[in-house]
Amino acid sequence: MDDRELRKYLLGGKKTERVIFAATPETKTALEVMAREQCVSVSALITRLVVDEAIRNSDVIEEGIVANV
């Protein structure tokens, strides 16, 4: 699966799942500043960062996809 196909796979589904995590106030502020600078929501920024990291590790992601099928 190339980068574009993987990005479509990761972003193409219905957004029904939630991931909740704890962050320090400093991390939250950094996310808010970056999101505001890029004119996106914090949620969109986090999603993009996760997808970008998944693409960098596409071999691991693809193995996990195959294992869950």
N, C-alpha and C positions, 0 to 999 in steps of 0.2 A: 504494500500500500504506500503510495507516495504521500508527501506532506499535505498536498491539497485534499486528497481523498481522506486522509486521517482527520484533517481539520473538519471536513464535512461530516464525517462519521461522528466525531465528538460533539459537534454543535448542532447537528441536524435533528435530534430527537426532541420530543416534547419536554419542556422544563418542569418536571414534577418533583424532582428530588432536591432536598436541601442539605447543605453541609454547613455545620455550625462549628466555629472554632474560636478559641480565646486569643486575644491580642493585647499587647501592652498599649497604653494610651499613646505612646510614641509611634508605635507601628500603625495604629488607627489614624493618627494625624498624618503620617507619611502617605498612607493610602488615599486619604481624602485630598491631600495636596496634589498627588500625582493624577488622580481622577479628574479633579477640577482643571488641572493644566491641560489634560488631554480631552476635555469636554465629554467625559463618559461618566457613568455611575461607578461607584466603588464595586458593585457587583459585577459589572461588565469588565472592569479592570482586572479583578481577581480571576474571572473566567478566562480572560485572554492570557494572563500570566500562566495559569494552569495548563491551558491548551498549548501554549508555546513550549512549556517544559515537557509536556507529553510528546510533542513532535521531536524535541531534542533526544528523547528516549524512546523513539518509535519502535525499536526492536523489542523492548520490554513490554510496551503497550500492546503490540500485536500478539505477542505470546499470551498475554492475559486475556485478550479478546478471544483467541482461539480456544483457550482453556475453559472459558465460560460459555462456549457455544454448545 
